[in-house]
């Protein structure tokens, strides 16, 4: 896993199995956890996906254009 992601998870006490979903809002990635906490970071969703896919993490993506 990418060292910047590992460092971020460790700093914020985030366990991979506790991640519910990821979103991107106003240039920040929002990590939503099972205990309803939200963590914000500038690490891209692409970086998270590339690291988390190794841990059987499923990422579903919808473009912001679909919301309009």
mmCIF file of the N, C-alpha and C atoms, coordinates in Angstrom:
data_MODEL
# 
_entry.id   MODEL 
# 
loop_
_atom_site.group_PDB 
_atom_site.id 
_atom_site.type_symbol 
_atom_site.label_atom_id 
_atom_site.label_alt_id 
_atom_site.label_comp_id 
_atom_site.label_asym_id 
_atom_site.label_entity_id 
_atom_site.label_seq_id 
_atom_site.pdbx_PDB_ins_code 
_atom_site.Cartn_x 
_atom_site.Cartn_y 
_atom_site.Cartn_z 
_atom_site.occupancy 
_atom_site.B_iso_or_equiv 
_atom_site.pdbx_formal_charge 
_atom_site.auth_seq_id 
_atom_site.auth_comp_id 
_atom_site.auth_asym_id 
_atom_site.auth_atom_id 
_atom_site.pdbx_PDB_model_num 
ATOM 1   N N  . UNK A 1 1  ? 0.842   -1.174 0.000   1.00 0.00 ? 1  UNK A N  1 
ATOM 2   C CA . UNK A 1 1  ? 0.000   0.000  0.000   1.00 0.00 ? 1  UNK A CA 1 
ATOM 3   C C  . UNK A 1 1  ? 0.888   1.239  0.000   1.00 0.00 ? 1  UNK A C  1 
ATOM 4   N N  . UNK A 1 2  ? 0.426   2.267  -0.649  1.00 0.00 ? 2  UNK A N  1 
ATOM 5   C CA . UNK A 1 2  ? 1.138   3.539  -0.743  1.00 0.00 ? 2  UNK A CA 1 
ATOM 6   C C  . UNK A 1 2  ? 1.457   4.071  0.654   1.00 0.00 ? 2  UNK A C  1 
ATOM 7   N N  . UNK A 1 3  ? 2.694   4.524  0.841   1.00 0.00 ? 3  UNK A N  1 
ATOM 8   C CA . UNK A 1 3  ? 3.131   4.961  2.167   1.00 0.00 ? 3  UNK A CA 1 
ATOM 9   C C  . UNK A 1 3  ? 2.359   6.185  2.671   1.00 0.00 ? 3  UNK A C  1 
ATOM 10  N N  . UNK A 1 4  ? 1.966   7.093  1.767   1.00 0.00 ? 4  UNK A N  1 
ATOM 11  C CA . UNK A 1 4  ? 1.213   8.262  2.228   1.00 0.00 ? 4  UNK A CA 1 
ATOM 12  C C  . UNK A 1 4  ? -0.178  7.866  2.718   1.00 0.00 ? 4  UNK A C  1 
ATOM 13  N N  . UNK A 1 5  ? -0.754  6.836  2.120   1.00 0.00 ? 5  UNK A N  1 
ATOM 14  C CA . UNK A 1 5  ? -2.067  6.356  2.572   1.00 0.00 ? 5  UNK A CA 1 
ATOM 15  C C  . UNK A 1 5  ? -1.924  5.633  3.901   1.00 0.00 ? 5  UNK A C  1 
ATOM 16  N N  . UNK A 1 6  ? -0.912  4.797  4.023   1.00 0.00 ? 6  UNK A N  1 
ATOM 17  C CA . UNK A 1 6  ? -0.674  4.111  5.301   1.00 0.00 ? 6  UNK A CA 1 
ATOM 18  C C  . UNK A 1 6  ? -0.458  5.116  6.428   1.00 0.00 ? 6  UNK A C  1 
ATOM 19  N N  . UNK A 1 7  ? 0.327   6.142  6.149   1.00 0.00 ? 7  UNK A N  1 
ATOM 20  C CA . UNK A 1 7  ? 0.593   7.177  7.142   1.00 0.00 ? 7  UNK A CA 1 
ATOM 21  C C  . UNK A 1 7  ? -0.697  7.902  7.527   1.00 0.00 ? 7  UNK A C  1 
ATOM 22  N N  . UNK A 1 8  ? -1.526  8.212  6.541   1.00 0.00 ? 8  UNK A N  1 
ATOM 23  C CA . UNK A 1 8  ? -2.800  8.887  6.801   1.00 0.00 ? 8  UNK A CA 1 
ATOM 24  C C  . UNK A 1 8  ? -3.718  8.009  7.654   1.00 0.00 ? 8  UNK A C  1 
ATOM 25  N N  . UNK A 1 9  ? -3.829  6.727  7.293   1.00 0.00 ? 9  UNK A N  1 
ATOM 26  C CA . UNK A 1 9  ? -4.663  5.796  8.067   1.00 0.00 ? 9  UNK A CA 1 
ATOM 27  C C  . UNK A 1 9  ? -4.165  5.679  9.506   1.00 0.00 ? 9  UNK A C  1 
ATOM 28  N N  . UNK A 1 10 ? -2.860  5.557  9.665   1.00 0.00 ? 10 UNK A N  1 
ATOM 29  C CA . UNK A 1 10 ? -2.298  5.407  11.008  1.00 0.00 ? 10 UNK A CA 1 
ATOM 30  C C  . UNK A 1 10 ? -2.542  6.666  11.836  1.00 0.00 ? 10 UNK A C  1 
ATOM 31  N N  . UNK A 1 11 ? -2.294  7.817  11.249  1.00 0.00 ? 11 UNK A N  1 
ATOM 32  C CA . UNK A 1 11 ? -2.479  9.099  11.937  1.00 0.00 ? 11 UNK A CA 1 
ATOM 33  C C  . UNK A 1 11 ? -3.918  9.281  12.408  1.00 0.00 ? 11 UNK A C  1 
ATOM 34  N N  . UNK A 1 12 ? -4.883  8.835  11.598  1.00 0.00 ? 12 UNK A N  1 
ATOM 35  C CA . UNK A 1 12 ? -6.306  9.031  11.891  1.00 0.00 ? 12 UNK A CA 1 
ATOM 36  C C  . UNK A 1 12 ? -6.989  7.788  12.467  1.00 0.00 ? 12 UNK A C  1 
ATOM 37  N N  . UNK A 1 13 ? -6.196  6.759  12.752  1.00 0.00 ? 13 UNK A N  1 
ATOM 38  C CA . UNK A 1 13 ? -6.714  5.512  13.345  1.00 0.00 ? 13 UNK A CA 1 
ATOM 39  C C  . UNK A 1 13 ? -7.838  4.903  12.502  1.00 0.00 ? 13 UNK A C  1 
ATOM 40  N N  . UNK A 1 14 ? -7.600  4.816  11.194  1.00 0.00 ? 14 UNK A N  1 
ATOM 41  C CA . UNK A 1 14 ? -8.575  4.245  10.270  1.00 0.00 ? 14 UNK A CA 1 
ATOM 42  C C  . UNK A 1 14 ? -8.138  2.836  9.901   1.00 0.00 ? 14 UNK A C  1 
ATOM 43  N N  . UNK A 1 15 ? -9.038  1.890  10.073  1.00 0.00 ? 15 UNK A N  1 
ATOM 44  C CA . UNK A 1 15 ? -8.814  0.516  9.636   1.00 0.00 ? 15 UNK A CA 1 
ATOM 45  C C  . UNK A 1 15 ? -9.525  0.323  8.298   1.00 0.00 ? 15 UNK A C  1 
ATOM 46  N N  . UNK A 1 16 ? -8.890  -0.361 7.366   1.00 0.00 ? 16 UNK A N  1 
ATOM 47  C CA . UNK A 1 16 ? -9.475  -0.556 6.038   1.00 0.00 ? 16 UNK A CA 1 
ATOM 48  C C  . UNK A 1 16 ? -10.864 -1.168 6.136   1.00 0.00 ? 16 UNK A C  1 
ATOM 49  N N  . UNK A 1 17 ? -11.038 -2.139 7.012   1.00 0.00 ? 17 UNK A N  1 
ATOM 50  C CA . UNK A 1 17 ? -12.336 -2.809 7.122   1.00 0.00 ? 17 UNK A CA 1 
ATOM 51  C C  . UNK A 1 17 ? -13.432 -1.894 7.680   1.00 0.00 ? 17 UNK A C  1 
ATOM 52  N N  . UNK A 1 18 ? -13.059 -0.732 8.207   1.00 0.00 ? 18 UNK A N  1 
ATOM 53  C CA . UNK A 1 18 ? -14.040 0.221  8.739   1.00 0.00 ? 18 UNK A CA 1 
ATOM 54  C C  . UNK A 1 18 ? -14.498 1.250  7.704   1.00 0.00 ? 18 UNK A C  1 
ATOM 55  N N  . UNK A 1 19 ? -13.903 1.239  6.512   1.00 0.00 ? 19 UNK A N  1 
ATOM 56  C CA . UNK A 1 19 ? -14.282 2.198  5.478   1.00 0.00 ? 19 UNK A CA 1 
ATOM 57  C C  . UNK A 1 19 ? -15.577 1.740  4.815   1.00 0.00 ? 19 UNK A C  1 
ATOM 58  N N  . UNK A 1 20 ? -16.555 2.650  4.829   1.00 0.00 ? 20 UNK A N  1 
ATOM 59  C CA . UNK A 1 20 ? -17.846 2.370  4.202   1.00 0.00 ? 20 UNK A CA 1 
ATOM 60  C C  . UNK A 1 20 ? -17.809 2.764  2.724   1.00 0.00 ? 20 UNK A C  1 
ATOM 61  N N  . UNK A 1 21 ? -17.390 4.003  2.462   1.00 0.00 ? 21 UNK A N  1 
ATOM 62  C CA . UNK A 1 21 ? -17.272 4.466  1.081   1.00 0.00 ? 21 UNK A CA 1 
ATOM 63  C C  . UNK A 1 21 ? -16.427 5.730  1.017   1.00 0.00 ? 21 UNK A C  1 
ATOM 64  N N  . UNK A 1 22 ? -16.022 6.080  -0.218  1.00 0.00 ? 22 UNK A N  1 
ATOM 65  C CA . UNK A 1 22 ? -15.231 7.277  -0.485  1.00 0.00 ? 22 UNK A CA 1 
ATOM 66  C C  . UNK A 1 22 ? -16.019 8.175  -1.427  1.00 0.00 ? 22 UNK A C  1 
ATOM 67  N N  . UNK A 1 23 ? -15.901 9.477  -1.217  1.00 0.00 ? 23 UNK A N  1 
ATOM 68  C CA . UNK A 1 23 ? -16.487 10.439 -2.149  1.00 0.00 ? 23 UNK A CA 1 
ATOM 69  C C  . UNK A 1 23 ? -15.456 11.530 -2.416  1.00 0.00 ? 23 UNK A C  1 
ATOM 70  N N  . UNK A 1 24 ? -15.716 12.334 -3.422  1.00 0.00 ? 24 UNK A N  1 
ATOM 71  C CA . UNK A 1 24 ? -14.839 13.467 -3.739  1.00 0.00 ? 24 UNK A CA 1 
ATOM 72  C C  . UNK A 1 24 ? -15.701 14.722 -3.736  1.00 0.00 ? 24 UNK A C  1 
ATOM 73  N N  . UNK A 1 25 ? -15.387 15.669 -2.853  1.00 0.00 ? 25 UNK A N  1 
ATOM 74  C CA . UNK A 1 25 ? -16.161 16.899 -2.728  1.00 0.00 ? 25 UNK A CA 1 
ATOM 75  C C  . UNK A 1 25 ? -15.211 18.084 -2.624  1.00 0.00 ? 25 UNK A C  1 
ATOM 76  N N  . UNK A 1 26 ? -15.402 19.076 -3.474  1.00 0.00 ? 26 UNK A N  1 
ATOM 77  C CA . UNK A 1 26 ? -14.605 20.298 -3.456  1.00 0.00 ? 26 UNK A CA 1 
ATOM 78  C C  . UNK A 1 26 ? -13.099 20.030 -3.450  1.00 0.00 ? 26 UNK A C  1 
ATOM 79  N N  . UNK A 1 27 ? -12.672 19.069 -4.264  1.00 0.00 ? 27 UNK A N  1 
ATOM 80  C CA . UNK A 1 27 ? -11.248 18.786 -4.397  1.00 0.00 ? 27 UNK A CA 1 
ATOM 81  C C  . UNK A 1 27 ? -10.646 17.949 -3.281  1.00 0.00 ? 27 UNK A C  1 
ATOM 82  N N  . UNK A 1 28 ? -11.485 17.457 -2.381  1.00 0.00 ? 28 UNK A N  1 
ATOM 83  C CA . UNK A 1 28 ? -10.995 16.631 -1.277  1.00 0.00 ? 28 UNK A CA 1 
ATOM 84  C C  . UNK A 1 28 ? -11.663 15.261 -1.329  1.00 0.00 ? 28 UNK A C  1 
ATOM 85  N N  . UNK A 1 29 ? -10.924 14.231 -0.931  1.00 0.00 ? 29 UNK A N  1 
ATOM 86  C CA . UNK A 1 29 ? -11.493 12.904 -0.792  1.00 0.00 ? 29 UNK A CA 1 
ATOM 87  C C  . UNK A 1 29 ? -12.067 12.789 0.612   1.00 0.00 ? 29 UNK A C  1 
ATOM 88  N N  . UNK A 1 30 ? -13.307 12.329 0.694   1.00 0.00 ? 30 UNK A N  1 
ATOM 89  C CA . UNK A 1 30 ? -13.982 12.125 1.976   1.00 0.00 ? 30 UNK A CA 1 
ATOM 90  C C  . UNK A 1 30 ? -14.032 10.623 2.236   1.00 0.00 ? 30 UNK A C  1 
ATOM 91  N N  . UNK A 1 31 ? -13.491 10.204 3.354   1.00 0.00 ? 31 UNK A N  1 
ATOM 92  C CA . UNK A 1 31 ? -13.506 8.799  3.750   1.00 0.00 ? 31 UNK A CA 1 
ATOM 93  C C  . UNK A 1 31 ? -14.598 8.649  4.797   1.00 0.00 ? 31 UNK A C  1 
ATOM 94  N N  . UNK A 1 32 ? -15.631 7.915  4.457   1.00 0.00 ? 32 UNK A N  1 
ATOM 95  C CA . UNK A 1 32 ? -16.762 7.698  5.352   1.00 0.00 ? 32 UNK A CA 1 
ATOM 96  C C  . UNK A 1 32 ? -16.597 6.319  5.999   1.00 0.00 ? 32 UNK A C  1 
ATOM 97  N N  . UNK A 1 33 ? -16.651 6.284  7.315   1.00 0.00 ? 33 UNK A N  1 
ATOM 98  C CA . UNK A 1 33 ? -16.420 5.036  8.035   1.00 0.00 ? 33 UNK A CA 1 
ATOM 99  C C  . UNK A 1 33 ? -17.717 4.460  8.608   1.00 0.00 ? 33 UNK A C  1 
ATOM 100 N N  . UNK A 1 34 ? -17.643 3.214  9.040   1.00 0.00 ? 34 UNK A N  1 
ATOM 101 C CA . UNK A 1 34 ? -18.802 2.505  9.580   1.00 0.00 ? 34 UNK A CA 1 
ATOM 102 C C  . UNK A 1 34 ? -19.377 3.177  10.829  1.00 0.00 ? 34 UNK A C  1 
ATOM 103 N N  . UNK A 1 35 ? -18.543 3.903  11.576  1.00 0.00 ? 35 UNK A N  1 
ATOM 104 C CA . UNK A 1 35 ? -19.035 4.581  12.778  1.00 0.00 ? 35 UNK A CA 1 
ATOM 105 C C  . UNK A 1 35 ? -19.455 6.022  12.479  1.00 0.00 ? 35 UNK A C  1 
ATOM 106 N N  . UNK A 1 36 ? -19.775 6.287  11.200  1.00 0.00 ? 36 UNK A N  1 
ATOM 107 C CA . UNK A 1 36 ? -20.308 7.571  10.728  1.00 0.00 ? 36 UNK A CA 1 
ATOM 108 C C  . UNK A 1 36 ? -19.368 8.759  10.903  1.00 0.00 ? 36 UNK A C  1 
ATOM 109 N N  . UNK A 1 37 ? -18.075 8.500  10.915  1.00 0.00 ? 37 UNK A N  1 
ATOM 110 C CA . UNK A 1 37 ? -17.094 9.582  10.894  1.00 0.00 ? 37 UNK A CA 1 
ATOM 111 C C  . UNK A 1 37 ? -16.724 9.855  9.439   1.00 0.00 ? 37 UNK A C  1 
ATOM 112 N N  . UNK A 1 38 ? -16.320 11.076 9.169   1.00 0.00 ? 38 UNK A N  1 
ATOM 113 C CA . UNK A 1 38 ? -15.855 11.450 7.834   1.00 0.00 ? 38 UNK A CA 1 
ATOM 114 C C  . UNK A 1 38 ? -14.502 12.120 7.977   1.00 0.00 ? 38 UNK A C  1 
ATOM 115 N N  . UNK A 1 39 ? -13.536 11.635 7.215   1.00 0.00 ? 39 UNK A N  1 
ATOM 116 C CA . UNK A 1 39 ? -12.181 12.169 7.211   1.00 0.00 ? 39 UNK A CA 1 
ATOM 117 C C  . UNK A 1 39 ? -11.925 12.795 5.843   1.00 0.00 ? 39 UNK A C  1 
ATOM 118 N N  . UNK A 1 40 ? -11.331 13.972 5.821   1.00 0.00 ? 40 UNK A N  1 
ATOM 119 C CA . UNK A 1 40 ? -11.050 14.676 4.571   1.00 0.00 ? 40 UNK A CA 1 
ATOM 120 C C  . UNK A 1 40 ? -9.551  14.690 4.302   1.00 0.00 ? 40 UNK A C  1 
ATOM 121 N N  . UNK A 1 41 ? -9.195  14.509 3.025   1.00 0.00 ? 41 UNK A N  1 
ATOM 122 C CA . UNK A 1 41 ? -7.791  14.517 2.632   1.00 0.00 ? 41 UNK A CA 1 
ATOM 123 C C  . UNK A 1 41 ? -7.675  14.954 1.172   1.00 0.00 ? 41 UNK A C  1 
ATOM 124 N N  . UNK A 1 42 ? -6.494  15.429 0.813   1.00 0.00 ? 42 UNK A N  1 
ATOM 125 C CA . UNK A 1 42 ? -6.223  15.772 -0.587  1.00 0.00 ? 42 UNK A CA 1 
ATOM 126 C C  . UNK A 1 42 ? -5.665  14.581 -1.361  1.00 0.00 ? 42 UNK A C  1 
ATOM 127 N N  . UNK A 1 43 ? -5.480  13.441 -0.719  1.00 0.00 ? 43 UNK A N  1 
ATOM 128 C CA . UNK A 1 43 ? -5.058  12.229 -1.432  1.00 0.00 ? 43 UNK A CA 1 
ATOM 129 C C  . UNK A 1 43 ? -6.201  11.854 -2.378  1.00 0.00 ? 43 UNK A C  1 
ATOM 130 N N  . UNK A 1 44 ? -5.891  11.580 -3.618  1.00 0.00 ? 44 UNK A N  1 
ATOM 131 C CA . UNK A 1 44 ? -6.947  11.344 -4.610  1.00 0.00 ? 44 UNK A CA 1 
ATOM 132 C C  . UNK A 1 44 ? -7.640  9.991  -4.424  1.00 0.00 ? 44 UNK A C  1 
ATOM 133 N N  . UNK A 1 45 ? -8.868  9.929  -4.908  1.00 0.00 ? 45 UNK A N  1 
ATOM 134 C CA . UNK A 1 45 ? -9.609  8.660  -4.885  1.00 0.00 ? 45 UNK A CA 1 
ATOM 135 C C  . UNK A 1 45 ? -8.859  7.621  -5.713  1.00 0.00 ? 45 UNK A C  1 
ATOM 136 N N  . UNK A 1 46 ? -8.252  8.050  -6.819  1.00 0.00 ? 46 UNK A N  1 
ATOM 137 C CA . UNK A 1 46 ? -7.482  7.121  -7.654  1.00 0.00 ? 46 UNK A CA 1 
ATOM 138 C C  . UNK A 1 46 ? -6.372  6.467  -6.840  1.00 0.00 ? 46 UNK A C  1 
ATOM 139 N N  . UNK A 1 47 ? -5.655  7.260  -6.040  1.00 0.00 ? 47 UNK A N  1 
ATOM 140 C CA . UNK A 1 47 ? -4.592  6.700  -5.200  1.00 0.00 ? 47 UNK A CA 1 
ATOM 141 C C  . UNK A 1 47 ? -5.160  5.705  -4.188  1.00 0.00 ? 47 UNK A C  1 
ATOM 142 N N  . UNK A 1 48 ? -6.296  6.057  -3.580  1.00 0.00 ? 48 UNK A N  1 
ATOM 143 C CA . UNK A 1 48 ? -6.923  5.125  -2.642  1.00 0.00 ? 48 UNK A CA 1 
ATOM 144 C C  . UNK A 1 48 ? -7.350  3.847  -3.354  1.00 0.00 ? 48 UNK A C  1 
ATOM 145 N N  . UNK A 1 49 ? -7.975  3.993  -4.505  1.00 0.00 ? 49 UNK A N  1 
ATOM 146 C CA . UNK A 1 49 ? -8.449  2.825  -5.235  1.00 0.00 ? 49 UNK A CA 1 
ATOM 147 C C  . UNK A 1 49 ? -7.301  1.891  -5.591  1.00 0.00 ? 49 UNK A C  1 
ATOM 148 N N  . UNK A 1 50 ? -6.210  2.452  -6.079  1.00 0.00 ? 50 UNK A N  1 
ATOM 149 C CA . UNK A 1 50 ? -5.059  1.623  -6.458  1.00 0.00 ? 50 UNK A CA 1 
ATOM 150 C C  . UNK A 1 50 ? -4.497  0.868  -5.259  1.00 0.00 ? 50 UNK A C  1 
ATOM 151 N N  . UNK A 1 51 ? -4.571  1.463  -4.079  1.00 0.00 ? 51 UNK A N  1 
ATOM 152 C CA . UNK A 1 51 ? -4.072  0.802  -2.875  1.00 0.00 ? 51 UNK A CA 1 
ATOM 153 C C  . UNK A 1 51 ? -5.100  -0.143 -2.269  1.00 0.00 ? 51 UNK A C  1 
ATOM 154 N N  . UNK A 1 52 ? -6.363  0.289  -2.236  1.00 0.00 ? 52 UNK A N  1 
ATOM 155 C CA . UNK A 1 52 ? -7.390  -0.500 -1.554  1.00 0.00 ? 52 UNK A CA 1 
ATOM 156 C C  . UNK A 1 52 ? -7.864  -1.699 -2.360  1.00 0.00 ? 52 UNK A C  1 
ATOM 157 N N  . UNK A 1 53 ? -7.722  -1.659 -3.684  1.00 0.00 ? 53 UNK A N  1 
ATOM 158 C CA . UNK A 1 53 ? -8.173  -2.802 -4.472  1.00 0.00 ? 53 UNK A CA 1 
ATOM 159 C C  . UNK A 1 53 ? -7.399  -4.068 -4.101  1.00 0.00 ? 53 UNK A C  1 
ATOM 160 N N  . UNK A 1 54 ? -6.224  -3.901 -3.555  1.00 0.00 ? 54 UNK A N  1 
ATOM 161 C CA . UNK A 1 54 ? -5.438  -5.049 -3.114  1.00 0.00 ? 54 UNK A CA 1 
ATOM 162 C C  . UNK A 1 54 ? -6.047  -5.695 -1.864  1.00 0.00 ? 54 UNK A C  1 
ATOM 163 N N  . UNK A 1 55 ? -6.975  -4.982 -1.234  1.00 0.00 ? 55 UNK A N  1 
ATOM 164 C CA . UNK A 1 55 ? -7.607  -5.463 -0.009  1.00 0.00 ? 55 UNK A CA 1 
ATOM 165 C C  . UNK A 1 55 ? -9.075  -5.785 -0.234  1.00 0.00 ? 55 UNK A C  1 
ATOM 166 N N  . UNK A 1 56 ? -9.439  -6.142 -1.472  1.00 0.00 ? 56 UNK A N  1 
ATOM 167 C CA . UNK A 1 56 ? -10.812 -6.489 -1.829  1.00 0.00 ? 56 UNK A CA 1 
ATOM 168 C C  . UNK A 1 56 ? -11.793 -5.377 -1.498  1.00 0.00 ? 56 UNK A C  1 
ATOM 169 N N  . UNK A 1 57 ? -11.360 -4.147 -1.703  1.00 0.00 ? 57 UNK A N  1 
ATOM 170 C CA . UNK A 1 57 ? -12.223 -2.999 -1.474  1.00 0.00 ? 57 UNK A CA 1 
ATOM 171 C C  . UNK A 1 57 ? -12.935 -2.687 -2.774  1.00 0.00 ? 57 UNK A C  1 
ATOM 172 N N  . UNK A 1 58 ? -14.227 -2.498 -2.708  1.00 0.00 ? 58 UNK A N  1 
ATOM 173 C CA . UNK A 1 58 ? -15.019 -2.219 -3.905  1.00 0.00 ? 58 UNK A CA 1 
ATOM 174 C C  . UNK A 1 58 ? -15.302 -0.721 -3.971  1.00 0.00 ? 58 UNK A C  1 
ATOM 175 N N  . UNK A 1 59 ? -15.023 -0.101 -5.099  1.00 0.00 ? 59 UNK A N  1 
ATOM 176 C CA . UNK A 1 59 ? -15.266 1.325  -5.272  1.00 0.00 ? 59 UNK A CA 1 
ATOM 177 C C  . UNK A 1 59 ? -16.218 1.513  -6.449  1.00 0.00 ? 59 UNK A C  1 
ATOM 178 N N  . UNK A 1 60 ? -17.360 2.110  -6.176  1.00 0.00 ? 60 UNK A N  1 
ATOM 179 C CA . UNK A 1 60 ? -18.309 2.442  -7.231  1.00 0.00 ? 60 UNK A CA 1 
ATOM 180 C C  . UNK A 1 60 ? -18.217 3.939  -7.446  1.00 0.00 ? 60 UNK A C  1 
ATOM 181 N N  . UNK A 1 61 ? -18.180 4.353  -8.686  1.00 0.00 ? 61 UNK A N  1 
ATOM 182 C CA . UNK A 1 61 ? -17.968 5.762  -9.001  1.00 0.00 ? 61 UNK A CA 1 
ATOM 183 C C  . UNK A 1 61 ? -19.093 6.290  -9.869  1.00 0.00 ? 61 UNK A C  1 
ATOM 184 N N  . UNK A 1 62 ? -19.581 7.466  -9.509  1.00 0.00 ? 62 UNK A N  1 
ATOM 185 C CA . UNK A 1 62 ? -20.561 8.162  -10.328 1.00 0.00 ? 62 UNK A CA 1 
ATOM 186 C C  . UNK A 1 62 ? -20.054 9.579  -10.542 1.00 0.00 ? 62 UNK A C  1 
ATOM 187 N N  . UNK A 1 63 ? -20.075 10.020 -11.762 1.00 0.00 ? 63 UNK A N  1 
ATOM 188 C CA . UNK A 1 63 ? -19.623 11.360 -12.091 1.00 0.00 ? 63 UNK A CA 1 
ATOM 189 C C  . UNK A 1 63 ? -20.540 12.412 -11.473 1.00 0.00 ? 63 UNK A C  1 
ATOM 190 N N  . UNK A 1 64 ? -19.974 13.560 -11.135 1.00 0.00 ? 64 UNK A N  1 
ATOM 191 C CA . UNK A 1 64 ? -20.790 14.683 -10.645 1.00 0.00 ? 64 UNK A CA 1 
ATOM 192 C C  . UNK A 1 64 ? -21.826 15.096 -11.671 1.00 0.00 ? 64 UNK A C  1 
ATOM 193 N N  . UNK A 1 65 ? -21.542 14.880 -12.950 1.00 0.00 ? 65 UNK A N  1 
ATOM 194 C CA . UNK A 1 65 ? -22.473 15.245 -14.020 1.00 0.00 ? 65 UNK A CA 1 
ATOM 195 C C  . UNK A 1 65 ? -23.779 14.477 -13.891 1.00 0.00 ? 65 UNK A C  1 
ATOM 196 N N  . UNK A 1 66 ? -23.739 13.293 -13.303 1.00 0.00 ? 66 UNK A N  1 
ATOM 197 C CA . UNK A 1 66 ? -24.951 12.490 -13.138 1.00 0.00 ? 66 UNK A CA 1 
ATOM 198 C C  . UNK A 1 66 ? -25.903 13.117 -12.126 1.00 0.00 ? 66 UNK A C  1 
ATOM 199 N N  . UNK A 1 67 ? -25.382 13.991 -11.269 1.00 0.00 ? 67 UNK A N  1 
ATOM 200 C CA . UNK A 1 67 ? -26.208 14.636 -10.253 1.00 0.00 ? 67 UNK A CA 1 
ATOM 201 C C  . UNK A 1 67 ? -26.968 15.844 -10.803 1.00 0.00 ? 67 UNK A C  1 
ATOM 202 N N  . UNK A 1 68 ? -26.595 16.301 -11.976 1.00 0.00 ? 68 UNK A N  1 
ATOM 203 C CA . UNK A 1 68 ? -27.207 17.508 -12.532 1.00 0.00 ? 68 UNK A CA 1 
ATOM 204 C C  . UNK A 1 68 ? -28.476 17.197 -13.289 1.00 0.00 ? 68 UNK A C  1 
# 
